[in-house]
């Protein structure tokens, strides 16, 4: 199988890297995260103008028709620079659900604005006390004639504080879990925003008889929700690879330049061996991220593949993050040095849509479904 990028994909990578590289250093990143929005409007406009927000959407929906590989390239570069723009939370995840399930009228109304950067979405599925991979929800949808309302609490809703339209899951009157479009500013919707430990934004959304519009033809949407989570997990894996690459680069650079007893830290064999182990973890993570991405590119939306990738990413992220902090010493824990920010983001990714332990439990439970392999000695 060919894993090298073609010329167009390399151009996409270089364009994204250059755009984000000139937009964010640690000082600029801290300033952006300190704003009420938590990210920069000018960077968001550039992402839209260069077509990066349209990756993963068909041309009929205003996108470029690019696939999961291109999405993964961009997510890796976002992770490399810790860019706080909500490409996954406000575009790819909820926009992908609308593209898959929504009616033609809904897609035409919403998706061109999403691709153009003028409409922000959010996906409100998780509820307090809910743990991945459970799809049970307590929010309820009630139908009165041709109208629907939703009542319940959704938290956390990543970047839900700034969303214009929210894709909400709710329990249907006849059973099953449906998906609905809710105007974030409509009566009956209350949002409480907060900052997450990695400096991004989230919200708790309270719905009290909030007017809602069924997504597409309505009905049970569990299959679509699971597929959306698989795509999001693959995107998170790609983002984590970018963050791990930069954490390793910062660590090896520190070992080469920081001196102790008059010689660089890289002169100590134990430290270089630990750095080599970090590189092994990175390559294991990269290969599993590519596995998840290529599976999606082949049209295979498999939760088992996503769990395998997320498990490896979680283990590698923890190893690389811990070693990066350890080998930087005290400076690695300071807000003024970037490596701690990478570890914080990797920790957040590890706990989003299932931690490594969660995915290990899922994979272990699936073992019974496989045939026994007997190897003749």
Secondary structure, DSSP 8 states (H G I E B T S, - for coil): ---S--HHHHHHHHHHHHHHHHH--HHHHHHHHTSSSSS-HHHHHHHHHTTGGGTTS-GGGTS----HHHHHHHHHHHHHHT----HIIIIIHHHHHHHHHS-HHHHHHHHHHHHTTS--EEEE---TT--TT------EEEEETTEEEEEEEEEEEETTTS-SEEEEEEE-TTSSEEEEEEETTSTTEEEEEEE-TTS-EEEEEEEEEEEEEESTT-S--HHHHHHHHHHHHHHHHHHHHHHHHHHHHHHHHHHHH-EETTEEGGGSHHHHHHHHHHHHHHHHHHHHHHHHHHHHHTT---HHHHHHHHHHHHHHHHHHHHHHHHHHGGGGGSTTSTHHHHHHHHHHHHTTTS-HHHHHHHHHHHGGGS-------
